[in-house]
Amino acid sequence: MQKKTVFITGTTGSMGSAGLKILLDRKDRFNIVTLVRPSEKNKKLMRRYEGVPGLRIIWGDLTEENREQIWAITRRTAKAS
C-alpha cells in the first residue's frame, strides 16, 4: 500500500503535538510534513524529531514572503497522496 502524505501545522502546540505523535505512531502508513515557525523555542521543541524517517520539518510561516513556497509544497503534497 502506498503511503499517504499528511501536511500538519501547529505541531509545537498541545493539540498539534498530540496529532503529530499519533501520526508518528502510524508512520508506516503516512509521510508527514509539518510547517514550524523557526523560533528558538520551536527549534528546541522539534529537535527530538529531526532525522525521524517519514517526517519532514519545514521551517517557516505563512507570511507574505513564504506564501508561494508553502503553496508549492502543499500542492506537491496533495499530488503525492
Contacts in CASP RR format, 6 or more apart in sequence:
PFRMAT RR
TARGET T0000
AUTHOR 0000-0000-0000
METHOD contacts of the structure
MODEL  1
MQKKTVFITGTTGSMGSAGLKILLDRKDRFNIVTLVRPSEKNKKLMRRYE
GVPGLRIIWGDLTEENREQIWAITRRTAKAS
1 29 0 8 1.000
3 28 0 8 1.000
3 29 0 8 1.000
3 30 0 8 1.000
3 31 0 8 1.000
4 29 0 8 1.000
4 30 0 8 1.000
4 31 0 8 1.000
4 81 0 8 1.000
5 30 0 8 1.000
5 31 0 8 1.000
5 32 0 8 1.000
5 33 0 8 1.000
5 77 0 8 1.000
5 80 0 8 1.000
5 81 0 8 1.000
6 23 0 8 1.000
6 30 0 8 1.000
6 31 0 8 1.000
6 32 0 8 1.000
6 33 0 8 1.000
7 33 0 8 1.000
7 34 0 8 1.000
7 35 0 8 1.000
7 73 0 8 1.000
7 74 0 8 1.000
7 77 0 8 1.000
8 16 0 8 1.000
8 19 0 8 1.000
8 20 0 8 1.000
8 23 0 8 1.000
8 32 0 8 1.000
8 33 0 8 1.000
8 34 0 8 1.000
8 35 0 8 1.000
9 16 0 8 1.000
9 34 0 8 1.000
9 35 0 8 1.000
10 16 0 8 1.000
10 17 0 8 1.000
10 34 0 8 1.000
10 35 0 8 1.000
10 36 0 8 1.000
11 17 0 8 1.000
11 19 0 8 1.000
11 20 0 8 1.000
11 34 0 8 1.000
11 36 0 8 1.000
11 46 0 8 1.000
12 36 0 8 1.000
12 37 0 8 1.000
12 41 0 8 1.000
12 42 0 8 1.000
12 45 0 8 1.000
12 46 0 8 1.000
17 45 0 8 1.000
20 32 0 8 1.000
20 34 0 8 1.000
20 49 0 8 1.000
23 30 0 8 1.000
23 32 0 8 1.000
24 32 0 8 1.000
24 49 0 8 1.000
24 52 0 8 1.000
24 55 0 8 1.000
27 52 0 8 1.000
27 53 0 8 1.000
27 54 0 8 1.000
27 55 0 8 1.000
30 54 0 8 1.000
31 54 0 8 1.000
31 56 0 8 1.000
31 80 0 8 1.000
32 54 0 8 1.000
32 55 0 8 1.000
32 56 0 8 1.000
33 55 0 8 1.000
33 56 0 8 1.000
33 58 0 8 1.000
33 73 0 8 1.000
33 77 0 8 1.000
34 55 0 8 1.000
34 56 0 8 1.000
34 57 0 8 1.000
34 58 0 8 1.000
35 58 0 8 1.000
35 60 0 8 1.000
35 61 0 8 1.000
35 62 0 8 1.000
35 70 0 8 1.000
36 42 0 8 1.000
36 46 0 8 1.000
36 57 0 8 1.000
36 58 0 8 1.000
36 59 0 8 1.000
36 60 0 8 1.000
37 59 0 8 1.000
37 60 0 8 1.000
37 61 0 8 1.000
38 59 0 8 1.000
38 60 0 8 1.000
38 61 0 8 1.000
43 59 0 8 1.000
46 57 0 8 1.000
49 55 0 8 1.000
49 57 0 8 1.000
50 57 0 8 1.000
58 70 0 8 1.000
58 73 0 8 1.000
60 66 0 8 1.000
60 70 0 8 1.000
62 70 0 8 1.000
END
